């Protein structure tokens, strides 16, 4: 038994994965920058 994924469904899955990965990347970079900024502020004292 072979299950096929139609092109529009595969394209929707890839689009959702791409959007999710970009959102996660932006969130992770924002958190990383906040952590670095906090470390730099505490290091100046």
C-alpha positions as CSV (number, residue, x, y, z in Angstrom):
1,X,0.0,0.0,0.0
2,X,1.5,3.3,-1.1
3,X,0.3,6.6,0.2
4,X,0.7,9.6,-2.0
5,X,1.0,13.2,-0.9
6,X,-0.5,15.6,-3.4
7,X,1.6,18.6,-4.6
8,X,-0.5,21.3,-3.0
9,X,-0.4,19.5,0.4
10,X,3.4,19.0,0.2
11,X,3.8,22.7,-0.8
12,X,1.7,23.8,2.1
13,X,3.7,21.6,4.5
14,X,7.0,23.1,3.2
15,X,5.6,26.6,3.4
16,X,4.5,26.1,7.0
17,X,7.9,24.6,7.9
18,X,9.7,27.5,6.3
19,X,7.6,30.1,8.1
20,X,7.9,28.3,11.4
21,X,11.7,28.0,11.1
22,X,12.1,31.7,10.2
23,X,9.9,32.7,13.2
24,X,11.9,30.5,15.5
25,X,15.2,31.9,14.1
26,X,14.1,35.5,14.7
27,X,12.9,34.6,18.2
28,X,16.2,32.8,19.1
29,X,18.3,35.6,17.8
30,X,16.3,38.2,19.8
31,X,16.7,36.1,23.0
32,X,20.4,35.7,22.3
33,X,20.9,39.4,21.8
34,X,19.1,40.1,25.0
35,X,21.3,37.7,26.9
36,X,24.4,39.2,25.4
37,X,23.3,42.7,26.3
38,X,22.6,41.6,29.8
39,X,26.0,40.1,30.1
40,X,27.6,43.2,28.8
41,X,25.7,45.4,31.2
42,X,26.7,43.3,34.2
43,X,30.3,43.2,33.1
44,X,30.7,47.0,33.0
45,X,30.0,47.3,36.8
